[in-house]
């Protein structure tokens, strides 16, 4: 049920390995089994932030029961992860957090 979407204007050398690392990171971040985590990575996107095409990222983290009081910590940890793996400055990362109601998230022919 956790979904991490990463859109960046950078090129990722080993995108498969990066996606696997992002999956494990997301599971640990939200405290849910990795068997429910989905990661979507889109590299080399047209992305202009603050008027330049310097390395940047737009992130979406969606999960059921995402604790609002932890999004500040999640933001810091996601920025650190992206900075260390993709060399993107945290000032050039936007993150959207979303916590849909259980009936608005479908999986395996049903909703949660």
N, C-alpha and C positions, 0 to 999 in steps of 0.2 A: 503494500500500500504506500510506502514512501516512494516518491518520485523526485529525482534530482535531474533537472534539465540544465545543461551548461551550453551556452551559446557564446562563442568567442571569435574574435577576428584574428587570433593567432593560429599558427600551424602546430599541431601536436605530433611529435615524432613517432611515438608508439601509442596510438590512440586506443587500441584494445587494452593494453596494460594500464593506461591511465583510467579508462572506464572501469576496469576491475578494481583498481585502487579507490576510485570514487564510490563504487558500490559498497565496499567494506567500510569506508569512511562514513557513508550515509547511515548504514546499519548501526554503527557504533554511536554516531551523533544522536540519532533519534531513539536509540535503545530498542530497536525492533529487529527481528530475524532478517538476515540478508536474503533469505529465500523469498521475501516479499518485496525487496527493493528493486526498483527499475531506475536505470541511469540512461539518459539520452545526452549524447555529446555531439554538438555541431561546431566544427572548426571552420576557420577561414570564412566566416560570415562577414558581410558588409556591416560594419558596426562603427559608428562615429559617436564618440563621447567627448563632451566639452570641446567640440569643434575639431577634434583630431582623430586620426585612425591609429593612434598609439595603442599598444596592447590593452584590451578591455574585455569585460565579460558581463553578460546578463544571465543571472541564475534564477531558477525557480525551484523552491522546495515545497512540495505538497505532501501532506501526510495527515491521516486521521488523528485526531486528538493531539495536534501539535500544540505544545504548551506555550501560550503567548508570553509568559514570564521568562522564557528561555530564548526567545528569538534574538536578543542582543548577544548572548553567548554564542548562539548558533552562527550569527553573522560574523563574529570575530573568528570562529573556528573555520568557517567556510572560506573567508578571506585568506586566512593563514594557509589553508590547504591549497588554494589556487595560486597564491603567491609562491609557495614552495615548489609546486609542480609545473606551473606554466609561466612563472616570472611575471605575473600581472600585479601591479601595484594596487593595494586595497582601495585607494581613492578612485580607481577606475573599474570598480565592481558594483553593480546594482543587484540586490537580492530581493525577490518576491517570496513571501511566505504565505502559504494557503493551507487551511484546515477545513476541508469540506465535511459536511454532515455525512454520516455513514450511508444513508440511502442515496447519496449523490456520487458514490464511488463504486463502480462495478468491477467484478472479477469472477471468472469461472461460472458464468451463467446466472449470477446473482449479484446482489449488493452486500456490502458489509453490514 
